[in-house]
């Protein structure tokens, strides 16, 4: 575990990055996770450290309500809120507190937690944990050279989350842009793929033993013969 010492990492610093830096205005690491996040079947979603808001915009058609929280307001945020009526934004410092909001079904973050001071992480994650039923956090486990205050290995991140709840697991581990020195882990307290697989197996089992399965056997037998495969009931 390593604690970086970037004294310029404050609200004004991040606001300047969002106002002036093309990478902060264009990149959004949560976008690639949208298909997975839809499997959580959440109605209300909050993204902490929502940055440029591109995920809020892309995700709004798939959730009943989605809220973004960040201590900097991206230049594009007003347009996003105007275009998507089910989207909200709260500008707040998430290190020491959490805004007064209703609880959410799903709480997300991408490339956010590593920007918090290490000594504040456990308390902060504990507060986030209490605000939602499900959680999905994408974390960069490397030094970016200018703003990552907490540089932890994936196992250290997992241990930190497990100190809050034993339900947390590593969902995925990847090399950012193929660079083995830039590991990114995703941590969740609920793997929607496991739930989907179990539900699908249950539905298929129920169908197989149902009356409709037996009734449709002649049709299925005929179709299997056409394909050169014979199935037995």
N, C-alpha and C positions, 0 to 999 in steps of 0.2 A: 504494500500500500504506500502510495506516495502523495504528499500534499503539495500541490503547486503553490507558488506565491506570486500571484498576479494582482497587484494592488489596484490596478485600474479597472477591475471587473465590478462595475456598479451599474445602476440604472442608466445613467447618462452614457456610459460606454456602450451598452447594448442598444440604446436608442440610436446612437450614431451609426452603429453597424447596420441596423435595419434601415436607416435613412440613406446610407451612402454605399454600403458594400454589396456588390452584385450577388455574391454567393448567399448572403443572408436573405436577399430578396427573392432568389430563385430556388434554392435547395430546400426540400422538405423530406426528411427521412421517414416520416410516418406514411407517406403516400403508398409505398410499396407493400404496406401491411394491411391495406384496406380490405382485401378479400378475406383475409383471416379474421379481421375484426368484425366483419358482418356476421360471422358464425356465432358470435356471442349473443346475437339476437337481443341486443340492448335497445331500450327506448330512449334513455337519456345518457348522454356521453359528455365527458369533460376532458379536454386535452390541456394539460399543464405545460407551460413553456411552448405555447402554440406557434410562436415565431411569426412567419409571414402569412399564416392563415390558409395556406394552400390546401392543407388537409381538411380544415373546416369546410372549405368550399366543395371539395370533392366528396366529402362524406355526408354532407347535409341531405342529399336525396335518400339516404339509406337509414337514417335515424330520425326519430320523432323530434328530438331536440338535441342540439350540440352546442357546448359552451367552450370557448377558449380563454385561457388565463395566461397572462405574461406580464412582466414588469415593463416591457417596451411595447409601444403600439406601432405595428407595422404600417407603412404608408398605404398599403392596399386594403387595410382592414375595413375602412368605411365602405368601400365598394362591395366587399364580401358581405357585410351585414345588410346592405341595401338589397343585394341580389337574392339573399337566402333568408327568408323571414324566420326560419326556425333556428337561426344561429345567433349566439350572443357572445360578447367579449367583455372580460373584466380585466382591467389593468391593476395589478397588485404584486407585491413582493411576497413570494411563496416560501421564503426561507424561514421566517419566524412565525407565520400564521397562515390560515387559510380563509379566504373570503366567506362571509355569511351566505351560504347557498343551501338549497335542499340537497339531500344525498343523491348520488347518481348510480345508474346501473353499471357503468363502465368508466374507469379513469385511465387515461393514457398519457404517456410521455415519450418523446423521442429526442435523443441528444440533449437532454435537459438536466438529469440528475448529476452528471459529471461536472456541471457548472456550479454546484453548491459546495460550500466549504465542508470538508470531511467531518469536522466535529459537529455539524448540524444535521448530518444525513439521517441518523436513526430517528431523531425526533420528527424530522420533516416527513420521512417515509411513514412513520406511525400516524401522523395526521392525515396524510393522503389515504392510507389504508382504511381509515374510519369513514371516509367520505364516499365510498363506493363498494358495491358487491364484488365486482370483477376488476382486475388490474392487468395492464399490459405496458411494460416499460422497455424501451429500446435504449441501450446505453453504450456509448463509445468508451472503450477501455484503453485509451491511449492518450498521450499528451499532444494536444493540437498546437502547442507553442504560444498560445495567447489567452486562453480562457477556461481550460479544463482545470478546475480546482481539485477535483478528486479523481485520482488515477488508480483504479482498483482492477485486479484481475476478475474475470467472470465468477470464479469460485468465491472470491471475497464479496462481490456484490450479492451473490446468492446467500451467503452466510448472513449478510446484513438483513436481507429480506426475511430469511427464516427466523431471525430473532424477533420479527414482528408477527409472523404467522408461518407455521410449518407447511402450509399449503403451497407456498411459492416454489416454482421449479424453473429451470432454464428451458425455455421454449425453443430457442435456436441460437446458433453461434456461427458467425460469418466473418470473412475478411473483407473489410471495406475496400472496394475497387481492386480486389485481388491482392491487397498488400497484407502479408502475414504479420506485420508489426502493428496493424490497425484492426484489432479485434472488436467486434460489436456483438453484444449479447442481448437477447430478448428474454425478459423474466415475466412470468404470469402466475397468478394463483388459480388459474383455471385453463386447461387446454381444450379449446373448443373442438379440435379435431378428434380427440378421444371421445367426447360426448356425441359428436356427429356419427362417428363410427359405431358406437354402441347403439344409438337410436336407430340407425339404418339396419343393423343386424337384427334388432328386435322387430322392426317392421317387416323385414323379409321373412323372419321366422313365423310371424303371425299370418302373413299372407300364404305362406307355404302350407299351413295347416288349416286354412280357411276353406269354406265351401266354394268360394269363387275360384280358388286355385284348382279344385277338382273339376269344377264345371268347365273351366277353360282348357282342360287337358287335351281334348281332341285338336283344338286350334294350335296349341303349343307343339303337339306331336307332329302335326302337319308341317308347321314352320320349321321344325328341327329337321324333318326329312328333306325339305327343300335345301337346307344348308348342309345336308349330309351328316347330320348328327341326330341320333335317336335318344330321347330322354324318357325316363320312366317315372311315373308318379310315385 
